[in-house]
Amino acid sequence: MKKKVKTVRKLVLAATVFNVSMLPLTPALAQTSEMLLEKQIYWAGSHGSLEKGLNQLEKQLHFPISYDKNLVQGKNANTPKQSSTTASGVLNQLLADNELSYRIVQNNIVVVAAPKPATENPAQKNIIAGYVKDATSGRVLPHSTLVRLSDNRKTMTDANGYFILQGLKPGKIEILVSYIGYQNQIVELTYPNEGIPINILLEPKDNNLEGITINGIRRGEALALSNMKNADNVRYVLSQEQIERFPDATVAEALQRVPGIAMDYSYGLPRNVVMRGLSQNMGSVTLNGTRLPSTQTNSREIDLNGILSSTVEAIEVNKTFTPDMDADATAGSVNIVSKTPKAGEELFRVNVGGGYNQLLSRANYNIGAVLGKRYEKWGFLADVNYSQTYRGEDRIQVDYDTYEIDGVERILMSNLELEGSDLERKNTGLQFELNYYPTNATKLYARSSYNKYFELQTRGTKSYNIGEYSSFGQATDISIGSSGTPRDYNRDIITFSLGGKTAFNHYELDADATYAKGRYDQPLYYDGYFQQGGLSAAIENSDPSAPQFLFSGTDHNDPAKYTANSYNRRHQFAHDQDIQLSGNIKRSLSFGSGHTLDLKAGARFRYKEDAHTRNYFQYRLKTGSLTMNDFTSNYSRTSYFGGKYNLSGAIANGYLMEQYYQQNMDLFQPNDNYIRQNTDPDSYEGSENLAAGYFMGKLTTGKLETVLGMRYERTGFQYTGNIVSFDDQGNYQSTQPVDTKAAFAGFFPSLNLKYKLTEQTNIRGALTRTLSRPSYYDLVPWEEIEVRRKRMKKGNPQLDQSTSTNVDLLFEHYLNPIGLLSGGVFYKKINDYIYESIYTQSGGPYDGYAITQTVNGAAADVYGLEIAWQQQFTFLPGFANGFGVFANYTYVKSSFEVPGVESVRRVALPEMRPSVGNFALSYEKYGFSGRLALNFYETFISELAEDEANDLMEKGRTQLDFSASQKINKNFTVFVGLSNITNSQVRFDFGDGRPNDYKYYARWGNIGIKYTIK
């Protein structure tokens, strides 16, 4: 019953959040008359009186048109026959020649006298605004380039294809408009134009190739490349269309395709991003430029599995920093761009898909729908996505110890653990945006998003612990531990934003207010652990990664032989919520032909609250013990790890243990030592406040663009942690709350250069200074003091933010009609690098204690190179011109000094992949789109030990994926995807080659259908 109540609560919460986010949509949905006027109709033409024409249109719309007969009397209206037009277009034709207009009053269409030309608003003076669109599809072209031929002044369209030309004088203006994959066009505009937005239509370059159009992946590549080409910094962009062409369900999976990006894997899927060899906590993840809160327990990281790729419009990876960006970008920053209504587009799309996981033999499914529309003054977009998938993992972990055999010490296996995990994942993504356009130069918006990520793990584990070796291949005093541990995770992100932007008199203003909350909650963790001991077995080790225990004379799978005298359960939760306010102002200046200066200044304020509560409980039986007979589960994996093991029989059921505990609490007593040691040091609460400001200028002189500026950031924080003490017998003594309050600040200059060798070729250079902040938990004043073991673990409120000086140089050439060839090098000098240190305390009350603490270390050096090539081979004849290639490679090297057993070691940074790459071959023609994609990375250090032999190394990995889609007609598309065709594992070895941790996943895939109207 409790489970059902929890399920209902979750559904109610999701429904409530979605309904709240949909409230702003009500005004837009109520405007039935506006929708009717945008309806496509057949118009037979009209001849005669205006009143007759209005009546004809009224009958065709089945909607009343109101007017004063005196107003239309004696007026004529002659309109031509039109096979396809809009009702508003016909109405305008009927009224315009008669100096009439119409208004919508309380959902009624009312004919009125045409207003006299309004006095020009000084704030909107000297402005022409409009859109750049595809001439064939009518879809907007974001990041287009418009150059005024009279003075070479350049303007860019925004993410919605919208532009504003300022500082105009009456007369004709010639504009050169260009976009990757489209033919350049010179357009003549006239100012003033009565404030009516204009549409500039561009023709695709490939419209003469049979079967090829600038749609789908080609349009996506054109959009992404245009964004990259015109950016002020070094940036890589994945568009929605590109993401859809890979079998990537989440933002994390999509990011592994980006040059310079590697991913940290969890249960076979990418989770946290590693940028240029640096972990995610040295960079940032933002949504529309505003940093997202954490969904982890102690760090600033976001589990990117929690954001479905189907909910985003684009992903921007910023590799260099400009002053108007947050400075915590030493690794780089990932900006997720949400969907937004586009001018001239009515969007309705439904996706339905299913899939299959080979390891678990379980079906997956997903469904999504998006509805959007842009009217003259209003626009809205609502997006709903849901996914339920099953993943599996077979894991083998081998640990080692030193044993003496025949007087010789040997390092041999001490423990083998087999852990099988069945995962059920549910992702929900809701998004809503409402826009209002009071003038051509002003936009106001309200946005909300909700991403819920739920994961239920069902685990079956057996661990074999070796007490002694009687000979090299024979072990004694073996104990077997068996557990069945169900646990779940909730990782949710919710955001609400209000903001706007406007332009007037050479100025541009924008402002944003955002509330965001990240939540981590693990309410379910029931650990039913049983054990039997005193066993002997022969050890067969011909395959060191899968050693075998050969028992004889005993049934080690008999549940009656397994006993337990305690029970563990947990509830762990954390929240990270903040309010952010930001504003920017830009002033454009012109100094003659081709020389312009854009001055920009802004500020950001953020108040954050972060808390983590870790409740770990252990309950011991007051007397006696339990046998597994009444607590067995049906967990079974008979062909475990590719058939090397049989993980079944005598595996406990955590749910039954929880049920027994709840019904027999009087038989148990809490283990305070365990509870206090595992709860108090990890629980904390606190707050942070950020104040940031910047000033920058962008100078364009001919072919050179220079972006120079300075940013200042100050982060103040206060945290409350616990000092937890144990006596020399290991018994709990006390918990003492401790507060700390401190701050760190700094100036962060940056210089970005872009030199245009040709219209298609840029050389970029950048010199920047960035920061990376310590994790929340590292700043908390907590201590765990164990007198008996003479060791202490502690936080470090004196930590400083690490800073980095970054140098980048990049060559990029944009290929015709759509493609990119680029190559570059980078270098980072990181000061006060943050890492975990284990050292021996000298002096004081804890003299001789082993201290584990996160500290600022010596400087670290990171340098590398990146190359990328993507191109559509439209220059090839016939069938071959549908092929394309998408390839990139990154090489990274790093070093920093850490204390070793005998001397200081100079090593590579943990988590840094020396080589990362992608290669994909695509084909797109006649509505078909297919891609075979390879992703790989090289062996790297995962965790540092005191000596090289015990460093934990993650072995290199190569994964092959396939995806394809076929357009059935203008509305329907079928798609298929297959992941991990190579059945690749994630493997960890120690530095001397000993196997440690191997994970096996098998293959998975999906198939479905998409319905689209746009």
N, C-alpha and C positions, 0 to 999 in steps of 0.2 A: 504493500500500500504506500509506504514511504517513497519507493521508487516512482510510483505513478504520480504522487504529489509533486516530486521534484521535476518530473518530466513536464507536467502541466505548468509548473512555475516557469520553467525555461521557455516553453512555448508562449506563455503569456508575456514574458519579458521581451522576447523577440517581436511578438505582434505589437506590443505597446510601443517599442522603439520605432518600429516601422510606421505605425499609425501616426506617431508624433511627427516623424520626419515627413510624412505625407500631408500634414495640415496645410503647409503653404501652397500646395497644389490646388486647393479648392477654388480660388479665384480664377485660375486659368481654365479649369475644367468647366466652369460655369459659363464660359463665353461661347455659347452655342452659335451665335450669329457670326462671330469671327471665324469659327471653324467652317461654317457653311460658305463664307465668302472665299475661303482658300480652297474650296472643293473644285476639282477639275470637272468641267462640263462641256457638252457640245452646244454651240451657239449657232442657231440658224440664221442669225442676222436680224436687223430690225429696220423698218422703213416707215416713216410717218411721224406721228406725234411722240413726244417724250413720254407722255402718260401711257401710251400703248406699249412702248418699249419696257417701261418699268413693270407694267402688269404682266408682260410676257416673262420677264425674269422672275417675278414673284411666283408665278405658277410653276416655273421650272425648279425653283428652290423649295417650294412648299413651305415658304416662310414669309411673313408679312413685311412689306416695305412701306413705311409711313411717310406721307408728304402732304403739304398744303397745296390744294389744287390751284390756288392763285399763283403759287410759286412756279408751277410747271405749265400753266395754261399758255397756249400759243407757241410753245417751244417744240422744236423737232429734234429727232435723234436718228441718224442713219449710221448703222454699224455693220461691218462685213460679216459674212459667214466665217466661223472658226471651228475647226474640228476638235480642237482641244485648247481650252483656256481656263482661267479661273473666274469664278463669279465676281470677285472684286475687280478683275480686269475689265469685264463687261460693264459693270456699274460705273467705273471710272470713265469709260468711253462714252456712256450715255450722258453723263453729267458734265464732263469737262468743257465741252463746247458751248454749254449753256450757262457757264459761270456758276455752276452748282457743285455741291460736294455732299458728303454724307457723314453722319456720326452714329456711333452706337450708344444708345441711351437705355440703360436698364435692360440690356439684351435685345433691344429693338433697333432695326436699321431705319434711320430717320434721314430723309433728304433735307438739306439745309442750303442756304446761300453760301457760296464759296467765300471763305474769310479773305479779307484784304491782306496783302502781303504784310507779315508781321515785321515790326521793327527789329532789326538784327540784334540778337543778344550779344552784348559786348564780350561775354565770356565765351561765346561760340564764334566769334568773328574770324574771318579769313580761314575757314575750315571747309574742306571737302572730305567726306567719309564714304566708305563703301567696302566691297568685298572683291577678292580675286577668286574666281571659280573655274572649275573644269567645264569647258564648253559642251562636252558630250553628256556628262552625268549631272552637271549643276552642283556638284559637291564643292565645298570651299577648299582652298589651298593654303593651309597655314604656313607661315614663315616664308612667304613670297617676298621678292625684292622689287621695290619700285624706286626708280631713279628719275628725278626731275631733270630733264635735259638742259634746261636753261642754266642751272648752277650745280649740276651733279649731286644734289642733295638726296641722300638715300633714306627711304622709309621701309620698314618691315611690317608685314601683316602679323597679327598675333596668332595664338593657338586656334582661333576661330576663323582665320582668314580675313580678319577685319583690319582696315587701315584708316588712318587719319592724316590728311595732309594739312599742315598749318602754315601760317604766314603767307597766304596767297594774295595776289593783286588781281583786280578785275581783268578779264581777258582769257585768252587761250593758254592752256598749259599742256605741254607734251611730256608724257611719262613713259619710260621704258620699263616694262614689266617682265620679270623672268622667274622661272621655277624649274627645278631639276626634273627632266623628263618631258618638258613642255617647250613649245616654240616661243621664242621671245616675241613680244608684241609692243609696238609703240601706240599709245592711246592718247587721243586729244581730248582734254577735259575743258570745260568752261566754268569760270567762277565769276559771279555767284551762280549757284544752281538750285536756289530755293530750298536748300537743306535736304534734298532728296538723296538717300544713299544710292550710290551707283554700283553696278556690277561689271567687273572686267573679266572677260571670258578668254581663257587660254586653250589652245589646241594641243593635244598630246603629240609628241614627236613620232610615236610608233603607230599612228592611226592608219598607216598604209600597209601594215603587216597583217596578213591574214591570220585571224584567230587570236591576235594579241591586242589587249586593251590596257589602258592605265587604270586597272582596277585591282582589287585584292592585294596580293603581295607586292605587285609593282607600284601601286599607289602608296602602299605602306612604306616601301623603301624610298620613294620620292619624298614623302612627308618627313621621314626620319633624316634623310640626307640633307634636305633643305634646312632643317633645324640645326644640324651639326655644322653645316657650311656657314651659316649666318650667325652662329653663337659667338659671344665675346670671349668665351673660354674654351678649353679643350673638353669636349663633351662627346658622349656616345648615346644614341637614342634608339630605342626599340619601339616601333609603333604598334598599335593594336593589331593591324593586319599581319605584321611580322610575327607577333607573339602567337597568333592563332594558327600559323602554319607549322609550328612545332607542337608535339604532344605535351605541352607544358601547362599543367593545371593551376599552378600558383606563381606568384611573383618570384619566389625563390628559384623555381625551376627555369623560368624565363631568363633570369639574370645570368645563368651559367653560359649563355650564348654570347656574352659581351666580352670584347677584348680586355684583358687585364683583370677579369673577374674569375675567381674560383669560389667554390661553395663548400661549407662545412655540412656534412651529411648526417642525417638522423633517420634511422630505419630505412635506408636506401634512397632517401629523397633529400635534395638540397634544403638547408634551413637558414643558416646565417651566411652573409656575404663576406668574402675575403677579397679586398680590393688592393691590387698591386702588392700582394704579399702581406698585407696588414689586415688584422681582424676587424670585425664590424664595430667593436667598441672604440676603434680609433677613427671612425667616420660617423656618418649620420644617415638616417632614413627620414625623408620628409614627404608630406602629402601636400601638393600644390605649394611647395616652398616653406611649409611650416612643419617643424620637427614633430615626429610622432612619439608618443610615450612608449615605455617599455612594456613587453608582455612576459618578461622573465622575472625571476625572484630577486636577484641581487644586482643585476647589471643594467646598463642602458640599452641593451640589445632588444631587437624585435624579432620574433619568430615569423619569418616571411612566408612560412607555410600557411599562416593565418589569413593571407590576403589572396583571393582568387584572381588569376590573371584576367579572367573574363570581366572583372569589375573596373579595369583601368583602360584609359585611352592611350597612354604612352608611359614608358619608363625612361627617365633621363639619368645617365651616370655622369656626374661632373667630376672630372679628374684634376682640374685646376680651380682655384678659388678666386672670386671677385668680391670686392668689399660689401656688396649688397647681399651676400650669402652668409649663413652662419659659419663661423671660423672653425668649428669642430669638424674639420675635413682633411685631416692628415692623410688618411687612407683615401678619401674621396667622399662623395655624397651621392645617395640614390634618391632621386625625386620621382615620386609616383604622381602622375597627372590623371586626375579623375575625368570622367566623361562629362560633356557639357553640350547643351543644344546648339546646333549649327544653323546659320542663316540659310533659308531655302531648302532645308532638309526636314522631312517628316519621317522619323525613324520608328519603326516597329520591328523588333526581331525576337524570335523565339529559338532557343537551342534545346534540344533534347538528346541526351547521349547515354550510352551504357558501356560497360567494360568488364574485364575479367582479370583476376589475379591468379597466376598459375600456382604459386606456392600454397595459397590457402584454398584454392578452388572456389572462390567467392566472386559474386557479381558486383560491379560498381555501377553507379548511375549519377547523372547530373542533369540539371534543368536550369534554364535562365531565360529571362525576358527583359527587354528594354523598350521603353516608350519615350519618345522625345519629339518636341515640336517647337519651332521658333516662329512667333508672330511678329508683327511690326514693333510692338512695345514690350511684349512678354515672351519668355521662353521657359520651357520646363523640360526636365528629363528625370525619369524614374527607372531604376535598374534593380532587378531582383535576381539573385543567383543562389543555387543550392547544390551541394555536391555531397554524396556519401560514397566513400571508397574504403576498401579493405586492403591492408598491407600486411606483410608477414616478414619475420626475420628469424633465421636460424643462426645462433651465435655460439661460438666456441671460444672460451678464454682460458689460457694456460698461464699459471703463475709459477715462480721458481723460488728455491731456497738452497742453502748449502747443506749437504749431507756428507757424512764420513763413511766410506766403504773401503774395507781392507786398509784402514789407516790413511786413506787418501781423500781429501775434501773435493767434492764435486758439486757443481751447480746443476741440480736436477729438478724436474717437475715436482711441485709441492701441491698443486691444486688444479683440477680440471673442472670447469663449469660449463654446462650445457644449458642455455637459456633460449627457449622458444617463445616468440611473441606474436600474438595475433592482434592486429590493430584495426579498430573501426574508427574512421575519421569522418566528421561531419563539418562541412564549411558552409556558412551562410554569409552572403554579402548583399547588403542593402545600400542603395545610394539614391539621393534625391537632390536636385538642384532647381532653383527657381530664379530666373533673371528678369530684371526690369530695366528698360532702356528709355529714360525720360527724354534724352536727346541723342543725336547721332554720335556725340563724343562722350557719353556717360553711360556707365553700366553699374547696376547694383545687383548683388547676388546674395542668396541664402543657400548654404550647402549643408548636407548632413550625410554621414556614412556610418555604417555599422558592420563590422567584420567579426563574426563569431567562429571560433575554431575549437571544436570539441574532439577529444581523442580518448577512446576507451581501450586500454591494453589488458589483454588476458595472457598471463605468462605462466609457463611451466618450466621449472628449473630443477636440475640435479647437479650437485657439486660433489666432487670426489677429492677428499683431503688426505694426503699421505703423511703418516707420522714418521715412519722410518723406512729405510731400504735395507733388506737383508743381503741383497746382492744387486748387481747393476740392473737386472731385469725383474726383480722381485720386490714388492712393497708389502709392508705390514702396518698394523695399527691404522688401517684405513677407515675413515668415517664418511658416510654418504649423507648429505643434506638434501632434502626434497621440499620444495615449496610451490604453492600455486598462489600467485599474487595479482589479483585484479587491481588496477589503478586507473584513474582518469585524470584528464587535464582540461581546463577551460582557459583559453587565451583569447581575450576579446579586446577590440579597439572600437571606440565610438568617438566621433568628432562632430562638432557643430561650428559653422563659420558664417559670419556676416561681414560683408565688405563691399567695396566698390572702387571704381576708377573713373577718372574724367580727364579731359584735355581742354586747355583754353590758353590763348595768347602765348603760344610757345611753351606752355607749362603742361606737365602731366602729373597727376596726383593719384595715389592709390592708398587704401587703408584696409586693414583686416583685423577682425577679432575672432579668436578661435578658442573653443573649449575642447579638450581631448582627454580621454581616459583610457589607460591600458590596464587590463585585469588578468591576473593569473590566479587560478583556483584549482586545487587538487583535493576535493572533498572525500574521495574514495581511495583508500589504500589499506587493504587487508592482507597481512602477511601470515599465511599458514605455513610455518616452518617445522619440519620433523627431521629426526636424525637417527641413524643407527651406526654403531661403531664396532671396533674389534675385528675388522675384516682383513683378509690377505688376498692378493691378486698378482698375477704376472702382468708386467707392463710391456705391451707391444708398441714400439715407437718407430716403425719403419717409415711412417708419415708423421713427422714432428708436429704438423699443424692439426692432426687428428689422432692423438694417441689413444690406445685402446686398453681398457682394464679387463682382464680375463679372470673372472672369479670362478672358483670351483668349490663344490661341496656345500654351497649355500644359495638360497634364493634371495638375491639382493633386491628383488622387486616385491617382496612380501610386505604389504602394508602393516601387518601386525608387528613387524620387527622395528618399525619407526615410531619414535616417541617424541613428545614435546612437553616442556614444563613452563612455557611462556607464550605470549601472543603479542604481536606488534601491530599497531595501526597508526595512521597519520592523517592530519589535515593541515595543508599548507596553503597559504594564500598571500597575495601581494597586490597592491594597486599603485599606479603611477598616474597622477592626474595633474593637468596644468591648464592655466589660462594664459594666452599669448595675445599681445597687442602689437601691431606693426604698422608703419606708415612710411611712404617714400614720396619724394618730390623730385621732378626732373625738369630742367630748363634747357631748351635747345637754342643754340646760337649758330649763326652762319657768317663765314668770313670770306665770301667770294666763291669762285668756282671750285667745287670739290673739297672745300675746307669747312668742317663743321666741328662744333664742340658741344657735347651733351654733359651738363653738370647734374649730378644726382646726389641726394643726401637722404638719410633715413634713420630710423630707430626701431628697436624691438625690445619689448619687455615681456618677461615670462616669470610667472610664479608657479612653483611646482610643489606638490606634496607626494611623498613616497613612503610606503610602509610595507613591512614584510613580517608576517607572523608564521612561525614554524612550530607546529604542535606534533611532536613525536612521542608516542606513548608505548610503554611496554608493561604488560601485566603478567606477573608470575603466579603460578598455582601455589596456594599456601601449603599443600601437601600433594605428594604423588605426581603422576604424569598422565598424559593422554597418549593413546596409540592412534595411528592413522586409520584404523579400520572404519571409523565412523566419519572420516573427513576426507575421503578420496574424491578426486575429480575425474571427469571423463576426458581430460586433456590428453591428446595423443598425437604424436608426429612420428609415425612408424618409419618414414624414409627421411630422417633428419639429416640436414646438411648434405644434400645430394646422395642420400643413402648410406652415409658413413656411420650413422648411429640410429638407434631406435629409442626415441624419447617418449616413452609411454609406460604405464604401470607405476603404481605407488607415487603418484603426484598429488599433493594436498590441494584442498579446495579452500581458498581464503574466505569465500562467502559463508561456508559452513562454520569456519572458525569464528567469524564475527557473530553469527547467529548464536553459537554456543556461549560466547562471552556475554552477549546481551541477556541471555536467559539464565546465566549462572555467575553473575558478577560477584556474589558473595564467596565464590571459590578462589577468587584472584585478589592479589594486592599489587598496587603500582610499584614499579622499580624506580624510585626517585633519582637514583644516580644516572640511569639511562635517560630518563625524561628531561632532567635539568641540563645534562651535558649536551643533548641533541636539540633542545628547544631554545633555551635562554640565549646562548651566544649568537644565534642566527636571527633573532627577532629584534626589530628596530623600527623607528619611525623618525621622520624628519621632513625638512623642506629646503627648497633652493629658490633663489631669485636671480634672474639674469637681467642685466641692463646692457644694451649694446647700441652703438651709434656709428655712423660711417659718413665719409664724404669721398666722392670719386668723380672722375671725369673721363669721358671717351672722346678722344681727338681723332678725327679723320682727315688726313692730308693726302689726297691722291689715292695711292694704292695701300697706304699704311694706316692701320687702325691701332690706337694706343689706349688701353684702359688702365688707368693709374689711380690708386686711392689708398685710404687708410681706414681700418675698422678698430674699434675699441670694444672689448667685452669684459665685464666683471661678473663673476659668479659668486654669490654669497650662499653659505649653507649652514644649517644647524641640524644635528642629529642626536638622538638619544639611543644609547646601546646599553649592554649589560656586561659587567665584569663577573665571571662565574668562577668560583674557587672550589677545589677538592683537596682533601687532606692527603697525608702520605700513605693512607690505606686505600685511596681512590674513592672515598666517600664524599658525597656532596656536602659543602659547607654553607655557601651563601651566594646570593645574586644581588649585585649592587648596580642600580641604574646610574649611568654617567652621561652628561651632556657635553657637547662640543659646539663651538661656533667659530667659523673662519671664512675666508674668502680667497680667491685668486683672480688676477686680472692681467691684462696685457694689451699691447697694440699689435695689430696684424696688418702690415702693408702688403700690397700686391701690385704686380705689373703684368699685364697680358698684352702681347703684341700679335698682330695678324697682318702679314704682308701678302697682297694679292699679286702673285707672279703673272697669272692670267685670269680670265673670267672663271676658269674651272680649277685653278690651282692656288692653294694657300700655303704659306709657311708660318707656323705659329711658334711663339716662345713665351715662357712665363717664369716669373720669379715671385714666389709667394711665401708667406709665413702663416702657419696654421697651428691648431691646438688639438689635443685629445684629453678629455677629462677622465679622472678616475671613476671606476664604478661606484655606485651608491654605497655598497657594503664595505668597500675599501676605505671609505671616509668615516665610517661609524666607529665610535670609541668602545669597541667590544674586546673582551679578553676571556680566554679559556685557560685556566691555570691548573695544571696537573702536577702536584708536588711529587707524587709517587714516581712518575715517569720523568720528572725534571724536564718538562716541556711546556711550551706556551704558544698558543695561537692568538693573534691579536689584529685589530684593525689599525689604521694609520691616518688619524685626522690631520697630520702634518704633511700629507701628500700634496705635491704640487701638480698642476696640469703639465703634461709634457707638450713641448712645442717642436715644430719642425720647419726647417727652411727647405723649400722645394724648388727644383729647377726642371723645366720641361721644354722639350724641343720636338716639333712635329711637322712632318711634311704630309700634305693631303692633296690628292688629285681626284676630282669628281669626273667620272667617265660618262661618255655619251652612250645611250640616252640616260641610263640610270646605272650608277655604279660608283665605287670608291676604291682607291688604292692609297694606303697611308702607311707611314712608318715613323716611329719616333723613339726618343730615349728620355729617361727621367732619372732624377736623383733626389733623395730625401736625407737630410741630416737631422735626426731626431734627438733632441736633448731631454734629459730627465725621463728617459724611457721607463714605463711602468711595468713591473713584473713581480712575480712572487718569489721571495727569497727565504732560504732556510739558513740561519746562522747561529753561532753559539754566543750567548750573552757573556760579556766580560765585565765583572764588577756589579755592585748593587745587590739588592735582595734576591735577584734571580741569577746570580753568577753561575755559569756553567749550564744554564738551561738551553735547550734547543728551541729557537724562536722561529715561528713561521709567520711571515708578514709581507704584505705587498709594499714595495718600496720604489722610489725613483732611483734608477740605475745610471750607468754610464751612457754616453752617447751611442746611438745606433745608426748605421749607414744602410740605406736601401737604394739600389739602382737597378735599372733594367731597360728593356726595349720592348716595343709593341709593334706588330705589323698586322695589317688587315687588308683583305681583298674581297669585295663583293661586286658582282657584275651580272647583268642579264645579257646573254649572247645573242642579241637581236640582229647583229651584223651577219650571222651565219645564215646559210640558205635553208629554205624549206622547213622540214621537221626540226632541224637542229636549233633554230632560233628561239625555241621555247626553253632551252636550258639556261641555267644560271648557277653561280657558285657563291658561297658564303664561307669565308675562311678567315681565321685570325690566330695569332700565336703571340704569347707573352713569355719573356724570360726575365726572371727576377733573381737578384742576389742580395744578400744582406749579411750583416755581422754586428755583434755587440759582445761585450765582455760580461761573464758571470763567474762567481766564485766556484772553484772546483775542489775536489778532495785534496789535491796536492798543490795546485796552482790555478791561476785565473785561466778560464777557457774563453776562447773567442769563437763564437758559434753563430749559426744562422738564426734568425728570429723564429720562434715557434709559430706554427700554422702557415708559414710562408711556402707556397708551392713554387719550386724553381722554374717549372715550365707548365704552362697551361695553354690549351688550344682547342679550336673548333674547326671542323671542316664539314660542309654540307653541300650536296649536289641537289639542285632543284630543277623542276620542270613545270612550266605554266603555259598552257595554250588550250584553246577551245573549251574554256571553262574548267579544265583540270589543273590542279596544283598539287605537286608532290615533292617531298623532301626526305632525303636520307642523310642523317646528321650524326657526326662523330664528335664526342667530347672527351678530352683526356687531360690528366695532370700527372706530374712526376712525383716520386717519393719525396717526403719532407718530414721534418721534425714536428711531432705533435706535442710532446711534453719533454722538457729538459730534466735530466737527472744530474747527480753530482759527478758522474763520469759518463763518457761517451758510450760505453758498453750497455748502459741501462737507459739511455735516451729512448723514448718511445717514437717509433717511426711509422707514419702511415704510408703504405706502399702505393706506388702509382696505379692509376686506374683508367680504363678506357671503356666508354659506354656508347653503344650504337642505338639510335632511335629512328623510327620511320613514321611519317605522317602524310596523309593525302586527303584531298577533297575533290568532289566533282559537282559542278553546278548543273542541276537538272533543268531549271528554267530561271527566270529573273527573280524568283522568290525562294526556291528550294535548293539546298546544297546538302549533300551527304558527305560525311567525313569519317576517317579512321586513323587511329594512332597506335603504335606499338613501341613500348619503352623497354630499355635494357635487353635488347636482342642478344647481346653478347653474354648475358647472365653474369655480369661483373660483380665481384665481391668488394667489400671494404675490408682491408687487412692491415693489422698493426703488428710489427715486429720490434724487438728490442734492437739496440744499436749493433750488437754483435751477431744478429741474425736469428735469435731465438723467436719462434712464433709466440704471439701473445693473444691477440684478439681478432678473430675472423668472423665476418658477417655475410650471410648468404641470403639473397632476395628473390631469385628467379625472375620471371618476366611478367609484365602486365600490359594491358591495352584498353582501347576504348573505340566505340563506333557510335555514330549518331546522325541526326538530321538537324538542319538549321533552316528556319523560315524567316525571311527578311523582307520588310518593305521599307524603302528609303528613297 
